[in-house]
């Protein structure tokens, strides 16, 4: 079956249950299904090509959720476009995927203006006279999209991850992969019909993986207009929230709110985090406030969300605090040595994954695909160890990715932008351990002789051109960067130089 059937079956089984809750009110599973079918039929009318791509650029909200489900129901490929990305990054993603339709909300449509394809405004009437999704919903209300039956290896979504060159790579996630992670989530966390899942993290990222599992049980998705820490805490306390997915940084921000420890969150049973590790003391602090509901999962775009998972009761065991849980129901995990052979329990090597979960490959990039998938194993680039009980712990990364606030930042992306500043001669970017962000993006910069540029100005320069999360939190201006005998800037030595060697990981 196709992933959208998880939603269709629940809508038929529990049509009067609430599917979506927003500040404006609630939408039942029946009404959501009607809206999804209408928009799916409209998308097929606008672009009849089966499996064609649809870019979706919008903030969280019911229209965004409806559009996402409609893309799946129309038999099309979802291309999530994060509003926090810079215009250059968004245009590179659009140019790479060449979507036939681009749906964008009013606040973000200018970022993709001029790109090829049919442009739809997400929401009400388009003041420029173009089509808008709400008008299409009215026009096609009562219509049913054509049911398509593509092979399960056909692409359901293309999500982006950057490579070492700074060029975004499109990860092709299949229908089979989506079925797999949905089943993994349902098995790992045991969502029920009374689930009230707070969607606080962006739907373009990890939150999207929880949409189908929650709806499949007849549960509801609670969407916030302003997912700021006080609003999240109020929702957790007053709206009967049973589950949510947050990055560690978001959890730290909640814990920093005044009076957070004096409030009760009686319904909360799944506070799931991923994207970066949390230290034992931070997990204990979260448990002290929210109870024994802190849970985690491990995944990546190439193996969406659910390679392994850890339940709240398991986290009560002190020996498990450094783990990301055990492999999920339908996912094979092994630790491989440099020669590709499986290592025994207790030995550190590269984490490898196989099964239906893994991507089919990088879009139009067979070389990168061949390097990532070898002998049926996805080589994650993460170093880890499995203990005798099958619990997985991540020990480091063989790649240079920085995980900050749950987001992956690749040094080459930041260096490419920072290096465009006229005063910058050379630069190198690295992560530094940080209590709030997990890792903070830092840069060491050597300026051209006779030029001047302050730290604040350089940070602002990057922020104007990249997503703010990728901009360095600190820039260290040094007289000369360390180099190898052949003149290559040495990242590790530069990091040690500016941190005093205290964080030279």
C-alpha positions as CSV (number, residue, x, y, z in Angstrom):
1,X,0.0,0.0,0.0
2,X,1.0,3.7,-0.3
3,X,1.7,5.8,2.8
4,X,-1.4,8.0,2.3
5,X,-3.5,4.9,3.1
6,X,-2.5,5.1,6.8
7,X,-4.5,8.4,6.8
8,X,-7.4,7.2,4.5
9,X,-8.1,4.1,6.6
10,X,-8.2,6.1,9.9
11,X,-10.5,8.7,8.3
12,X,-12.9,6.0,7.3
13,X,-12.7,4.2,10.6
14,X,-13.0,7.3,12.9
15,X,-14.5,10.0,10.7
16,X,-15.8,12.1,13.6
17,X,-12.6,12.1,15.6
18,X,-10.6,15.4,15.7
19,X,-7.6,15.3,13.3
20,X,-6.4,18.8,13.5
21,X,-6.6,21.5,16.3
22,X,-5.5,25.1,15.8
23,X,-6.3,28.4,17.4
24,X,-9.1,28.8,14.9
25,X,-10.8,25.5,15.9
26,X,-10.8,21.8,15.0
27,X,-11.1,19.7,11.9
28,X,-12.4,16.2,11.9
29,X,-10.8,13.3,10.1
30,X,-13.8,13.3,7.7
31,X,-13.4,17.0,6.9
32,X,-9.6,16.8,6.6
33,X,-10.0,13.9,4.2
34,X,-12.5,15.9,2.1
35,X,-10.1,18.8,2.0
36,X,-7.1,16.6,1.1
37,X,-9.0,14.8,-1.7
38,X,-10.2,18.1,-3.2
39,X,-6.7,19.6,-3.2
40,X,-5.2,16.4,-4.5
41,X,-7.7,16.4,-7.4
42,X,-6.8,20.0,-8.1
43,X,-3.1,19.2,-8.2
44,X,-3.7,16.3,-10.7
45,X,-5.8,18.7,-12.8
46,X,-3.0,21.3,-12.9
47,X,-0.3,18.7,-13.5
48,X,-1.6,15.3,-14.7
49,X,1.9,13.7,-14.8
50,X,2.0,10.9,-12.2
51,X,4.8,11.2,-9.7
52,X,5.6,14.7,-10.6
53,X,7.2,16.9,-7.9
54,X,5.5,19.6,-5.8
55,X,7.6,22.1,-3.8
56,X,5.9,23.2,-0.6
57,X,7.3,26.4,1.1
58,X,5.3,27.5,4.2
59,X,5.2,27.9,7.9
60,X,3.4,25.3,10.1
61,X,-0.4,25.4,10.0
62,X,-3.5,23.5,8.8
63,X,-3.1,24.7,5.2
64,X,0.5,23.4,5.2
65,X,-0.6,20.0,6.6
66,X,-3.5,19.8,4.1
67,X,-1.2,20.5,1.2
68,X,1.4,18.0,2.4
69,X,-1.3,15.2,2.6
70,X,-2.8,16.3,-0.7
71,X,0.6,15.9,-2.4
72,X,0.7,12.3,-1.1
73,X,-2.9,11.7,-2.1
74,X,-2.3,13.0,-5.6
75,X,0.5,10.5,-6.2
76,X,3.1,13.2,-6.4
77,X,6.5,13.7,-4.9
78,X,6.8,16.1,-1.9
79,X,9.7,18.5,-2.0
80,X,9.8,20.3,1.4
81,X,11.2,23.8,1.3
82,X,12.1,25.2,4.7
83,X,11.2,28.9,5.1
84,X,14.3,29.4,7.2
85,X,16.7,28.6,4.3
86,X,18.2,31.5,2.4
87,X,16.9,32.4,-1.0
88,X,20.0,31.0,-2.7
89,X,19.6,27.6,-1.0
90,X,15.9,27.5,-1.8
91,X,16.5,28.3,-5.5
92,X,19.2,25.6,-5.6
93,X,16.7,23.0,-4.2
94,X,14.1,24.1,-6.7
95,X,16.5,24.1,-9.6
96,X,17.7,20.6,-8.6
97,X,14.3,19.1,-8.3
98,X,12.4,21.0,-11.1
99,X,9.0,20.8,-9.5
100,X,6.0,21.1,-11.8
101,X,4.1,22.9,-9.0
102,X,5.3,25.2,-6.2
103,X,3.0,26.0,-3.3
104,X,4.1,28.8,-1.1
105,X,2.5,31.0,1.6
106,X,2.3,34.7,1.3
107,X,5.2,35.3,3.7
108,X,7.6,33.2,1.6
109,X,6.5,33.2,-2.0
110,X,8.9,35.9,-3.0
111,X,11.8,33.6,-2.2
112,X,10.9,31.3,-5.1
113,X,9.5,33.9,-7.4
114,X,10.5,33.4,-11.0
115,X,11.2,29.7,-10.6
116,X,9.8,27.5,-13.3
117,X,6.6,25.6,-12.7
118,X,3.0,26.4,-11.7
119,X,2.9,28.7,-8.6
120,X,0.1,28.4,-6.1
121,X,-0.5,30.7,-3.1
122,X,-1.2,28.7,0.0
123,X,-4.3,30.2,1.5
124,X,-6.8,32.8,0.3
125,X,-7.1,34.8,-2.9
126,X,-3.9,35.7,-4.6
127,X,-3.7,39.5,-5.0
128,X,-1.6,39.0,-8.1
129,X,-4.4,37.1,-9.8
130,X,-2.8,33.6,-9.6
131,X,-4.5,30.5,-8.2
132,X,-4.8,30.0,-4.5
133,X,-5.3,26.7,-2.7
134,X,-8.4,27.7,-0.8
135,X,-10.1,28.6,-4.1
136,X,-9.1,25.3,-5.6
137,X,-10.5,23.6,-2.5
138,X,-13.9,25.2,-3.1
139,X,-13.8,24.4,-6.8
140,X,-12.9,20.8,-6.4
141,X,-14.8,20.1,-3.2
142,X,-16.4,16.6,-3.4
143,X,-13.9,15.5,-6.1
144,X,-11.7,12.4,-5.6
145,X,-8.2,12.2,-7.0
146,X,-7.4,9.4,-9.4
147,X,-6.0,6.5,-7.4
148,X,-2.5,5.7,-8.7
149,X,-0.5,2.6,-8.0
150,X,3.2,3.4,-8.5
151,X,5.8,0.8,-7.4
152,X,6.8,1.1,-3.8
153,X,10.3,2.1,-4.8
154,X,9.0,5.2,-6.5
155,X,9.9,8.4,-4.8
156,X,7.5,9.9,-2.2
157,X,9.7,12.8,-1.1
158,X,13.0,14.5,-1.8
159,X,14.6,16.0,1.3
160,X,17.9,17.8,1.2
161,X,21.2,17.3,2.9
162,X,24.3,19.2,2.1
163,X,27.5,17.5,1.0
164,X,31.1,18.4,1.7
165,X,31.2,20.5,-1.5
166,X,28.3,22.7,-0.2
167,X,26.0,21.7,-3.0
168,X,22.7,20.3,-1.6
169,X,22.0,16.6,-2.2
170,X,18.5,15.5,-2.8
171,X,17.7,12.4,-0.8
172,X,15.1,10.3,-2.5
173,X,12.8,8.7,0.0
174,X,10.5,6.0,-1.4
175,X,6.9,5.0,-0.6
176,X,8.5,1.8,0.9
177,X,10.7,4.0,3.2
178,X,7.7,6.0,4.4
179,X,5.7,2.9,5.1
180,X,8.7,1.6,7.0
181,X,9.2,4.6,9.2
182,X,5.5,4.9,9.9
183,X,5.4,1.3,11.1
184,X,8.6,1.8,13.1
185,X,7.2,4.8,14.9
186,X,3.9,3.1,15.7
187,X,5.7,0.1,17.0
188,X,8.3,2.1,19.0
189,X,6.0,4.6,20.7
190,X,2.7,2.8,20.7
191,X,0.5,5.9,19.8
192,X,-3.2,5.5,20.7
193,X,-6.5,6.9,19.4
194,X,-6.5,9.5,22.2
195,X,-3.1,10.9,21.1
196,X,-2.8,14.7,21.0
197,X,0.5,15.4,19.3
198,X,1.8,18.9,19.5
199,X,3.5,20.0,16.2
200,X,6.1,22.5,17.4
201,X,9.1,21.7,15.2
202,X,8.9,22.5,11.5
203,X,6.9,20.2,9.3
204,X,9.7,20.4,6.8
205,X,11.9,18.5,9.2
206,X,11.4,15.7,11.7
207,X,7.8,16.6,12.7
208,X,6.6,15.4,9.2
209,X,7.5,11.8,10.1
210,X,5.0,11.8,13.0
211,X,2.0,13.1,10.9
212,X,0.9,9.7,9.4
213,X,1.6,7.6,12.6
214,X,-0.6,10.0,14.7
215,X,-3.4,10.2,12.1
216,X,-3.2,6.4,11.5
217,X,-4.5,5.8,15.0
218,X,-7.3,8.4,14.7
219,X,-5.3,10.8,16.9
220,X,-5.1,14.6,16.5
221,X,-2.3,17.0,15.5
222,X,-2.2,20.3,17.5
223,X,-0.7,23.1,15.5
224,X,0.6,26.3,17.2
225,X,0.6,29.7,15.5
226,X,3.6,30.7,17.6
227,X,5.7,27.8,18.8
228,X,7.6,30.0,21.3
229,X,8.7,28.4,24.6
230,X,5.9,30.0,26.7
231,X,3.3,28.9,24.1
232,X,4.6,25.4,24.0
233,X,4.6,25.1,27.8
234,X,1.0,26.4,27.9
235,X,-0.1,23.9,25.3
236,X,1.6,21.0,27.1
237,X,-0.1,22.1,30.4
238,X,-3.6,23.2,29.2
239,X,-4.4,21.4,26.0
240,X,-4.0,17.8,27.0
241,X,-0.9,17.2,24.9
242,X,0.2,13.6,25.1
243,X,3.1,13.6,22.7
244,X,5.5,16.0,20.9
245,X,8.7,16.0,19.0
246,X,11.4,18.6,19.8
247,X,15.1,19.2,19.2
248,X,17.3,19.3,22.3
249,X,17.8,23.0,21.9
250,X,14.0,23.5,22.1
251,X,13.9,21.4,25.3
252,X,16.7,23.5,26.8
253,X,14.7,26.7,26.0
254,X,11.6,25.2,27.8
255,X,13.7,24.3,30.8
256,X,15.0,27.9,31.0
257,X,11.5,29.4,31.2
258,X,10.7,30.9,34.6
259,X,8.6,28.7,36.8
260,X,8.7,25.7,34.4
261,X,9.5,23.3,37.2
262,X,6.4,24.3,39.3
263,X,3.9,23.4,36.6
264,X,2.3,20.0,35.9
265,X,2.0,18.3,32.6
266,X,-0.2,15.3,33.5
267,X,-1.1,14.1,30.0
268,X,2.4,14.1,28.5
269,X,3.7,10.6,27.9
270,X,6.0,11.1,24.9
271,X,8.5,14.0,24.8
272,X,10.6,12.8,21.9
273,X,13.9,14.4,20.8
274,X,16.4,13.8,18.1
275,X,18.9,15.6,15.9
276,X,21.6,15.9,18.5
277,X,22.7,14.1,21.7
278,X,21.6,15.3,25.2
279,X,24.1,14.8,28.1
280,X,23.0,12.7,31.1
281,X,22.5,15.8,33.3
282,X,20.3,17.4,30.7
283,X,18.1,14.3,30.4
284,X,17.8,14.1,34.1
285,X,16.8,17.8,34.3
286,X,14.1,17.3,31.7
287,X,12.8,14.2,33.5
288,X,12.6,16.2,36.7
289,X,10.3,18.7,35.1
290,X,8.3,16.7,32.6
291,X,8.4,13.2,34.2
292,X,9.5,9.9,32.8
293,X,8.4,10.7,29.3
294,X,11.7,11.8,27.8
295,X,12.4,9.6,24.7
296,X,14.7,9.7,21.8
297,X,15.1,8.4,18.3
298,X,18.0,8.3,15.8
299,X,17.8,8.7,12.1
300,X,18.9,10.9,9.1
301,X,17.4,12.0,5.8
302,X,18.9,8.9,4.2
303,X,17.1,6.7,6.8
304,X,14.2,8.8,8.0
305,X,13.9,9.4,11.7
306,X,13.7,5.9,13.0
307,X,16.9,3.8,12.8
308,X,16.6,3.3,16.6
309,X,14.5,4.5,19.5
310,X,14.5,4.7,23.3
311,X,11.4,4.7,25.4
312,X,11.0,6.8,28.5
313,X,11.1,3.8,30.9
314,X,14.4,2.7,29.4
315,X,15.8,6.1,30.0
316,X,15.3,5.6,33.8
317,X,18.2,3.2,33.7
318,X,21.4,5.2,34.3
319,X,23.4,2.9,32.0
320,X,21.2,3.9,29.0
321,X,21.5,7.7,29.2
322,X,24.2,7.7,26.6
323,X,22.3,5.5,24.1
324,X,19.9,6.3,21.3
325,X,18.0,3.0,21.9
326,X,17.7,-0.3,20.1
327,X,17.2,-0.8,16.4
328,X,13.6,-0.3,15.3
329,X,11.2,-3.2,14.2
330,X,11.9,-3.1,10.5
331,X,15.5,-1.7,10.5
332,X,18.7,-3.7,10.3
333,X,21.7,-2.0,12.1
334,X,25.3,-3.1,12.2
335,X,28.7,-1.6,13.2
336,X,31.2,-2.0,10.3
337,X,34.9,-1.8,10.4
338,X,37.1,-0.1,7.8
339,X,37.0,-3.2,5.7
340,X,33.2,-3.4,5.7
341,X,33.1,-6.4,8.0
342,X,30.6,-6.4,10.9
343,X,32.2,-5.8,14.3
344,X,31.1,-7.5,17.5
345,X,29.3,-5.9,20.4
346,X,31.5,-3.3,22.2
347,X,33.6,-2.3,19.2
348,X,33.4,1.1,17.7
349,X,32.9,1.5,13.9
350,X,30.7,3.1,11.3
351,X,26.9,2.7,11.9
352,X,25.3,1.0,8.9
353,X,21.7,0.5,8.1
354,X,19.8,-1.8,5.7
355,X,16.2,-2.6,4.9
356,X,13.2,-0.8,3.5
357,X,13.9,2.4,5.5
358,X,16.9,3.5,3.5
359,X,16.8,5.9,0.6
360,X,16.9,4.8,-3.0
361,X,19.7,7.2,-3.7
362,X,20.7,10.8,-4.1
363,X,18.9,12.6,-7.0
364,X,21.0,12.7,-10.1
365,X,24.1,11.8,-8.1
366,X,25.1,8.2,-8.8
367,X,28.7,8.7,-7.4
368,X,27.4,9.9,-4.0
369,X,24.8,7.1,-4.0
370,X,27.4,4.4,-4.7
371,X,29.6,5.8,-1.9
372,X,26.7,5.9,0.6
373,X,25.1,2.5,-0.2
374,X,27.5,-0.4,-0.3
375,X,26.5,-4.1,-0.4
376,X,23.0,-3.1,0.6
377,X,24.2,-1.1,3.7
378,X,23.7,2.6,4.0
379,X,26.9,3.9,5.5
380,X,25.7,6.7,7.8
381,X,29.0,8.4,8.4
382,X,28.4,8.2,12.1
383,X,30.6,6.2,14.5
384,X,28.9,4.1,17.1
385,X,28.9,1.0,19.2
386,X,26.2,-1.7,20.0
387,X,26.4,-3.2,23.5
388,X,25.6,-6.7,24.4
389,X,21.9,-5.9,24.9
390,X,21.6,-4.3,21.4
391,X,21.6,-0.7,22.6
392,X,23.2,1.8,20.1
393,X,25.5,4.6,21.2
394,X,26.9,7.3,18.9
395,X,30.6,8.0,19.6
396,X,31.3,10.6,17.0
397,X,31.0,11.5,13.3
398,X,33.3,10.5,10.5
399,X,32.0,13.4,8.5
400,X,32.4,17.1,9.5
401,X,28.8,17.9,10.0
402,X,27.9,20.1,13.0
403,X,24.6,19.3,14.7
404,X,23.4,22.6,16.3
405,X,19.9,22.9,17.8
406,X,18.9,19.7,16.0
407,X,19.9,21.0,12.5
408,X,22.8,19.7,10.4
409,X,25.3,22.4,9.4
410,X,28.1,21.5,7.0
411,X,31.3,23.6,7.4
412,X,31.7,24.0,3.6
413,X,28.3,25.7,3.3
414,X,29.2,28.3,5.8
415,X,32.8,28.7,4.5
416,X,31.5,29.3,1.0
417,X,29.5,32.2,2.2
418,X,31.9,33.7,4.7
419,X,34.7,33.5,2.2
420,X,32.7,35.8,-0.1
421,X,33.2,38.7,2.3
422,X,35.8,41.1,0.7
423,X,37.9,41.2,3.9
424,X,38.1,37.5,4.4
425,X,41.3,35.9,3.1
426,X,40.6,32.4,4.4
427,X,38.3,30.8,6.9
428,X,37.5,27.5,8.5
429,X,34.3,26.5,10.3
430,X,33.8,23.9,13.1
431,X,31.5,23.0,16.0
432,X,32.2,23.8,19.6
433,X,30.4,22.0,22.5
434,X,27.6,24.3,23.8
435,X,25.1,23.8,26.7
436,X,22.2,25.3,24.7
437,X,22.8,24.3,21.1
438,X,24.6,21.0,21.6
439,X,27.2,22.3,19.3
440,X,27.6,26.0,18.3
441,X,29.0,27.0,14.9
442,X,32.3,28.8,15.2
443,X,34.7,30.1,12.6
444,X,38.3,31.1,12.5
445,X,39.1,33.8,10.0
446,X,42.2,35.3,8.5
447,X,41.7,38.7,7.0
448,X,43.4,40.2,3.9
449,X,46.3,42.4,4.8
450,X,45.3,46.0,5.3
451,X,41.5,45.2,5.7
452,X,39.3,45.4,8.7
453,X,36.1,43.5,9.7
454,X,34.5,43.0,13.0
455,X,33.0,39.7,14.4
456,X,29.4,41.2,14.4
457,X,29.7,42.4,10.8
458,X,30.9,39.0,9.6
459,X,28.2,37.2,11.4
460,X,25.6,39.6,10.0
461,X,27.1,39.0,6.5
462,X,26.5,35.2,6.8
463,X,23.0,35.7,8.3
464,X,21.9,37.7,5.3
465,X,22.8,34.9,3.0
466,X,22.1,31.7,4.9
467,X,19.6,30.3,7.4
468,X,20.4,31.9,10.8
469,X,21.0,28.5,12.4
470,X,24.0,28.1,10.0
471,X,25.5,31.5,10.9
472,X,28.5,31.3,13.3
473,X,27.7,32.1,16.9
474,X,31.3,33.2,17.2
475,X,33.9,34.3,14.7
476,X,37.5,34.3,15.9
477,X,39.7,36.7,13.9
478,X,43.3,35.4,13.9
479,X,46.6,36.8,12.5
480,X,47.2,33.6,10.6
481,X,45.4,30.2,10.2
482,X,47.4,27.0,10.8
483,X,48.3,25.3,7.5
484,X,49.8,22.0,6.4
485,X,53.2,22.0,4.6
486,X,51.3,22.2,1.3
487,X,49.3,25.3,2.5
488,X,46.0,23.6,3.4
489,X,44.2,25.2,6.3
490,X,44.0,22.7,9.2
491,X,40.5,22.7,10.7
492,X,41.3,20.7,13.8
493,X,44.4,22.8,14.7
494,X,42.4,26.1,14.1
495,X,39.7,24.9,16.4
496,X,42.3,24.0,19.1
497,X,44.0,27.4,18.7
498,X,40.8,29.4,19.3
499,X,39.4,27.2,22.0
500,X,42.7,26.8,23.9
501,X,42.5,23.1,23.1
502,X,39.6,22.5,25.5
503,X,37.3,21.4,22.8
504,X,39.5,20.0,20.1
505,X,37.2,17.1,19.2
